Amino acid sequence: MAQEVRGVIAPGKDEPVRVETIVVPDPGPGEAVVQIQACGVCHTDLHYKQGGISDDFPFLLGHEAAGVVESVGEGVTDVAPGDFVILNWRAVCGQCRACLRGRPWYCFNTHNAKQKMTLTDGTELSPALGIGAFAEKTLVAAGQCTKVDPSVSPQVAGLLGCGVMAGIGAAINTGNVGRGDTVAVIGCGGVGDAAIAGSNLAGAARIIAVDIDDRKLEKARSMGATHTVNSRETDAVAAIRELTGGFGADVVIEAVGRPETYQQAFYARDLAGTVVLVGVPTPEMKLELPLLDVFGRGGALKSSWYGDCLPSRDFPMLIDLHLQGRLDLEAFVTETIELTDVEKAFERMHHGDVLRSVVVL
């Protein structure tokens, strides 16, 4: 039988979010209903609210979440009621050309729940990234649920559902940061700090954090940065080169998503070095680089979607590292809030006052 729960919706472009009663149907074949325990407030949710992703309003916001499986539909075998899970927005199909080539993190046919959650008047909701977790319960495809050690705090576990995984994966999975490498990270918000933490985990010898906000640079040091550069005051490319013996970094991770910072990343890398774009650009942005420089500098220019992660592989491993004291996920949580505080959390995010606000239910 369908259930009525509270959830946060974005009713229209740039309109304030509001808490509404959401109708969650029983899970159908391949689906699961998850009782949400915590959900981070991510920039992607703000992009949905602003109409930057699509105009399929109203949206049920929230996607960076952890909780307990309440019920599952027919044919579900990987998770069961009572399992503690992290939700992910890239449930792999196992059958597309990427999956069949052994590269499921590039899956071209990721899936979501087929049924729709609605308002009480029957209005269908578009769940953010196919999840919609600013709600007491949500309906997802069972493949979006990854079982992890239940002893971890939900408010930190959920962060792997998007931003923290994107940053750590950009360093480890996409950038292939290795022992002794030099790394520069441009943009020290949640994703950038996670890339710093990931580089530190991978054994990078030097990690250079670049931002225009000294508060963020101070936080970056606590995450593992060995050097910081305020690019409002100093030329970032020159500073990175000076800190790397004049050569540039082995891996430069761009966590802003703007043409000007991407150009900085391109020229701040060593010859045959790697640039990783994990910051999300907007559709109208254009990049111009001399093609001779692209050819002559060699190396690799990569983009990183969700940190090229495979949830079934990466989530349990990172949770284990956290429980061992080797990955401080608590450091990413600035505050815990209620559902009614999401609009205020967006404002604090816009002003750069938080690394992550986390809704706790």
C-alpha positions as semicolon CSV with decimal commas, in nm:
position;residue;x (nm);y (nm);z (nm)
1;M;0,000;0,000;0,000
2;A;0,130;0,347;-0,086
3;Q;0,262;0,558;0,202
4;E;0,246;0,930;0,271
5;V;0,567;1,091;0,397
6;R;0,722;1,437;0,419
7;G;0,958;1,552;0,145
8;V;1,121;1,868;0,008
9;I;1,016;1,974;-0,341
10;A;1,128;2,247;-0,580
11;P;0,796;2,361;-0,729
12;G;0,935;2,583;-1,007
13;K;1,245;2,760;-1,134
14;D;1,413;2,962;-0,859
15;E;1,110;2,929;-0,633
16;P;1,179;2,858;-0,265
17;V;1,164;2,490;-0,177
18;R;0,888;2,366;0,050
19;V;0,802;2,060;0,254
20;E;0,506;1,867;0,111
21;T;0,333;1,534;0,166
22;I;0,476;1,280;-0,078
23;V;0,306;0,959;-0,184
24;V;0,553;0,667;-0,209
25;P;0,417;0,357;-0,386
26;D;0,497;0,001;-0,288
27;P;0,808;-0,123;-0,471
28;G;0,748;-0,293;-0,803
29;P;0,976;-0,547;-0,972
30;G;1,340;-0,446;-0,928
31;E;1,255;-0,158;-0,691
32;A;1,308;-0,080;-0,323
33;V;1,164;0,160;-0,069
34;V;1,432;0,306;0,158
35;Q;1,377;0,482;0,489
36;I;1,613;0,779;0,468
37;Q;1,826;0,852;0,773
38;A;2,049;1,130;0,636
39;C;2,097;1,322;0,311
40;G;2,362;1,581;0,220
41;V;2,273;1,912;0,055
42;C;2,465;1,910;-0,275
43;H;2,520;2,180;-0,541
44;T;2,339;1,954;-0,787
45;D;2,020;1,995;-0,583
46;L;2,060;2,371;-0,618
47;H;2,107;2,331;-0,995
48;Y;1,777;2,139;-1,007
49;K;1,606;2,416;-0,810
50;Q;1,743;2,680;-1,047
51;G;1,628;2,491;-1,355
52;G;1,987;2,430;-1,464
53;I;1,941;2,058;-1,528
54;S;1,591;2,035;-1,673
55;D;1,252;2,203;-1,649
56;D;1,070;1,888;-1,538
57;F;0,926;2,051;-1,226
58;P;0,826;1,978;-0,956
59;F;1,141;1,805;-0,838
60;L;1,177;1,594;-0,527
61;L;1,523;1,706;-0,421
62;G;1,804;1,520;-0,243
63;H;2,030;1,239;-0,360
64;E;2,337;1,214;-0,134
65;A;2,178;0,974;0,111
66;A;2,196;0,670;0,336
67;G;1,921;0,473;0,505
68;V;1,762;0,135;0,570
69;V;1,579;-0,075;0,312
70;E;1,217;-0,104;0,420
71;S;1,077;-0,324;0,143
72;V;1,176;-0,464;-0,195
73;G;0,988;-0,567;-0,505
74;E;0,981;-0,887;-0,703
75;G;1,314;-1,019;-0,827
76;V;1,534;-0,817;-0,590
77;T;1,814;-1,032;-0,444
78;D;2,111;-0,800;-0,375
79;V;1,947;-0,615;-0,084
80;A;1,678;-0,708;0,168
81;P;1,463;-0,529;0,425
82;G;1,678;-0,416;0,717
83;D;1,996;-0,363;0,512
84;F;2,180;-0,036;0,571
85;V;2,258;0,116;0,230
86;I;2,408;0,414;0,055
87;L;2,206;0,534;-0,243
88;N;2,376;0,595;-0,577
89;W;2,258;0,759;-0,898
90;R;2,434;0,524;-1,140
91;A;2,279;0,180;-1,103
92;V;2,467;-0,023;-1,364
93;C;2,270;-0,239;-1,607
94;G;2,526;-0,519;-1,654
95;Q;2,429;-0,559;-2,019
96;C;2,537;-0,251;-2,218
97;R;2,857;-0,238;-2,423
98;A;3,053;-0,074;-2,137
99;C;2,941;-0,334;-1,882
100;L;3,010;-0,622;-2,120
101;R;3,362;-0,486;-2,182
102;G;3,431;-0,499;-1,808
103;R;3,397;-0,123;-1,754
104;P;3,069;-0,094;-1,564
105;W;3,164;0,246;-1,418
106;Y;3,101;0,380;-1,770
107;C;2,758;0,210;-1,791
108;F;2,555;0,369;-2,072
109;N;2,218;0,242;-1,950
110;T;2,192;0,322;-1,580
111;H;1,841;0,289;-1,445
112;N;1,598;0,428;-1,189
113;A;1,267;0,321;-1,041
114;K;0,996;0,286;-1,306
115;Q;0,711;0,404;-1,082
116;K;0,670;0,769;-0,992
117;M;0,631;0,925;-0,650
118;T;0,361;1,193;-0,644
119;L;0,202;1,470;-0,447
120;T;-0,131;1,385;-0,281
121;D;-0,319;1,538;-0,577
122;G;-0,149;1,293;-0,814
123;T;0,111;1,535;-0,955
124;E;0,413;1,327;-1,057
125;L;0,748;1,423;-0,907
126;S;1,088;1,413;-1,077
127;P;1,334;1,271;-0,821
128;A;1,673;1,444;-0,827
129;L;1,921;1,211;-0,999
130;G;1,657;0,940;-0,981
131;I;1,667;0,935;-0,601
132;G;1,469;1,214;-0,427
133;A;1,603;1,166;-0,075
134;F;1,502;1,489;0,101
135;A;1,216;1,274;0,223
136;E;1,140;1,037;0,506
137;K;1,121;0,752;0,252
138;T;1,196;0,722;-0,117
139;L;1,147;0,474;-0,402
140;V;1,453;0,374;-0,606
141;A;1,576;0,099;-0,832
142;A;1,723;-0,172;-0,611
143;G;2,051;-0,136;-0,801
144;Q;2,078;0,214;-0,656
145;C;2,120;0,062;-0,309
146;T;2,470;-0,040;-0,198
147;K;2,494;-0,234;0,127
148;V;2,769;-0,117;0,365
149;D;2,876;-0,173;0,727
150;P;2,583;-0,053;0,945
151;S;2,813;0,066;1,222
152;V;2,896;0,381;1,025
153;S;2,706;0,703;1,094
154;P;2,438;0,767;0,828
155;Q;2,525;1,136;0,809
156;V;2,876;1,058;0,684
157;A;2,794;0,745;0,487
158;G;2,550;0,931;0,263
159;L;2,820;1,171;0,147
160;L;2,968;0,893;-0,063
161;G;2,646;0,900;-0,262
162;C;2,772;1,199;-0,460
163;G;3,021;1,474;-0,374
164;V;3,280;1,294;-0,164
165;M;3,283;0,995;-0,398
166;A;3,316;1,228;-0,697
167;G;3,626;1,392;-0,550
168;I;3,797;1,082;-0,415
169;G;3,724;0,897;-0,739
170;A;3,855;1,186;-0,952
171;A;4,191;1,141;-0,780
172;I;4,210;0,763;-0,743
173;N;3,998;0,624;-1,027
174;T;4,019;0,887;-1,301
175;G;4,350;1,058;-1,224
176;N;4,529;0,739;-1,116
177;V;4,719;0,934;-0,852
178;G;5,001;0,717;-0,722
179;R;5,270;0,711;-0,458
180;G;5,507;1,005;-0,482
181;D;5,297;1,202;-0,734
182;T;5,248;1,575;-0,722
183;V;4,884;1,683;-0,738
184;A;4,715;2,021;-0,768
185;V;4,345;2,065;-0,691
186;I;4,176;2,380;-0,819
187;G;3,861;2,460;-0,624
188;C;3,835;2,357;-0,259
189;G;3,467;2,301;-0,199
190;G;3,335;1,960;-0,097
191;V;3,442;1,783;-0,417
192;G;3,784;1,949;-0,426
193;D;3,853;1,865;-0,062
194;A;3,751;1,507;-0,132
195;A;4,000;1,499;-0,421
196;I;4,265;1,619;-0,175
197;A;4,167;1,344;0,070
198;G;4,177;1,089;-0,212
199;S;4,520;1,204;-0,326
200;N;4,642;1,176;0,030
201;L;4,502;0,822;0,054
202;A;4,681;0,730;-0,270
203;G;5,018;0,842;-0,132
204;A;5,076;1,168;-0,321
205;A;5,395;1,337;-0,205
206;R;5,278;1,694;-0,263
207;I;4,919;1,819;-0,278
208;I;4,865;2,182;-0,376
209;A;4,523;2,333;-0,299
210;V;4,411;2,634;-0,506
211;D;4,115;2,859;-0,424
212;I;4,021;3,226;-0,389
213;D;3,894;3,187;-0,031
214;D;4,142;3,161;0,255
215;R;3,880;2,985;0,470
216;K;3,858;2,705;0,215
217;L;4,235;2,684;0,185
218;E;4,266;2,642;0,561
219;K;4,014;2,358;0,547
220;A;4,203;2,204;0,255
221;R;4,516;2,180;0,469
222;S;4,321;1,983;0,729
223;M;4,218;1,743;0,451
224;G;4,576;1,671;0,350
225;A;4,696;1,961;0,132
226;T;5,067;2,024;0,180
227;H;5,063;2,368;0,012
228;T;4,798;2,630;-0,061
229;V;4,765;2,901;-0,327
230;N;4,519;3,190;-0,315
231;S;4,461;3,244;-0,686
232;R;4,294;3,579;-0,626
233;E;4,631;3,708;-0,506
234;T;4,879;3,488;-0,697
235;D;4,900;3,345;-1,049
236;A;4,795;2,986;-0,991
237;V;4,992;2,835;-1,280
238;A;5,313;3,011;-1,181
239;A;5,268;2,913;-0,817
240;I;5,207;2,546;-0,897
241;R;5,510;2,537;-1,125
242;E;5,726;2,699;-0,858
243;L;5,615;2,437;-0,606
244;T;5,697;2,152;-0,846
245;G;6,049;2,243;-0,947
246;G;5,931;2,444;-1,247
247;F;5,767;2,142;-1,413
248;G;5,402;2,142;-1,311
249;A;5,198;1,878;-1,128
250;D;5,165;1,517;-1,239
251;V;4,787;1,540;-1,195
252;V;4,575;1,856;-1,184
253;I;4,213;1,817;-1,074
254;E;3,976;2,096;-1,176
255;A;3,685;2,101;-0,930
256;V;3,522;2,428;-1,035
257;G;3,389;2,365;-1,385
258;R;3,482;2,693;-1,555
259;P;3,687;2,757;-1,873
260;E;3,935;2,987;-1,700
261;T;4,014;2,740;-1,422
262;Y;4,035;2,455;-1,674
263;Q;4,297;2,656;-1,866
264;Q;4,488;2,697;-1,540
265;A;4,474;2,321;-1,490
266;F;4,589;2,256;-1,846
267;Y;4,899;2,475;-1,814
268;A;4,974;2,382;-1,451
269;R;5,039;2,014;-1,534
270;D;5,374;1,865;-1,620
271;L;5,450;1,740;-1,970
272;A;5,260;1,414;-2,020
273;G;5,063;1,496;-1,705
274;T;4,692;1,445;-1,652
275;V;4,408;1,696;-1,621
276;V;4,087;1,573;-1,459
277;L;3,769;1,779;-1,495
278;V;3,529;1,695;-1,213
279;G;3,373;2,041;-1,173
280;V;3,043;2,062;-1,362
281;P;3,023;2,332;-1,635
282;T;2,704;2,492;-1,763
283;P;2,580;2,437;-2,121
284;E;2,684;2,776;-2,257
285;M;3,050;2,752;-2,150
286;K;3,316;2,723;-2,424
287;L;3,682;2,627;-2,402
288;E;3,953;2,753;-2,635
289;L;4,305;2,608;-2,632
290;P;4,580;2,617;-2,895
291;L;4,563;2,276;-3,061
292;L;4,943;2,272;-3,084
293;D;4,961;2,294;-2,705
294;V;4,717;2,005;-2,671
295;F;4,939;1,803;-2,904
296;G;5,276;1,920;-2,776
297;R;5,213;1,877;-2,404
298;G;5,093;1,518;-2,440
299;G;4,939;1,341;-2,146
300;A;4,568;1,299;-2,086
301;L;4,267;1,530;-2,060
302;K;3,992;1,344;-1,874
303;S;3,649;1,415;-1,737
304;S;3,529;1,235;-1,425
305;W;3,162;1,146;-1,384
306;Y;3,087;1,045;-1,027
307;G;3,457;0,978;-0,979
308;D;3,435;0,688;-1,230
309;C;3,313;0,490;-0,933
310;L;3,159;0,147;-0,915
311;P;2,941;0,171;-0,602
312;S;2,952;-0,200;-0,523
313;R;3,333;-0,184;-0,523
314;D;3,407;0,163;-0,389
315;F;3,144;0,237;-0,124
316;P;3,223;-0,059;0,108
317;M;3,597;-0,003;0,066
318;L;3,578;0,367;0,158
319;I;3,347;0,299;0,453
320;D;3,599;0,041;0,579
321;L;3,879;0,299;0,548
322;H;3,669;0,546;0,743
323;L;3,598;0,297;1,021
324;Q;3,971;0,220;1,037
325;G;4,040;0,592;1,095
326;R;4,213;0,639;0,760
327;L;3,946;0,856;0,592
328;D;3,788;1,132;0,799
329;L;3,439;1,163;0,654
330;E;3,318;1,360;0,958
331;A;3,542;1,645;0,844
332;F;3,309;1,709;0,551
333;V;3,000;1,768;0,769
334;T;2,967;2,134;0,867
335;E;2,620;2,110;1,019
336;T;2,319;1,883;1,056
337;I;1,975;2,025;0,978
338;E;1,608;1,932;0,944
339;L;1,398;1,909;0,628
340;T;1,257;2,255;0,695
341;D;1,609;2,407;0,683
342;V;1,701;2,308;0,324
343;E;1,633;2,654;0,175
344;K;1,860;2,814;0,436
345;A;2,125;2,551;0,360
346;F;2,119;2,656;-0,006
347;E;2,183;3,015;0,100
348;R;2,478;2,917;0,319
349;M;2,616;2,705;0,034
350;H;2,591;3,002;-0,204
351;H;2,793;3,217;0,036
352;G;3,059;2,950;0,087
353;D;2,982;2,914;0,457
354;V;2,956;2,534;0,464
355;L;3,135;2,230;0,327
356;R;2,825;2,012;0,367
357;S;2,492;2,061;0,538
358;V;2,333;1,723;0,610
359;V;1,963;1,666;0,663
360;V;1,909;1,415;0,944
361;L;1,572;1,242;0,965
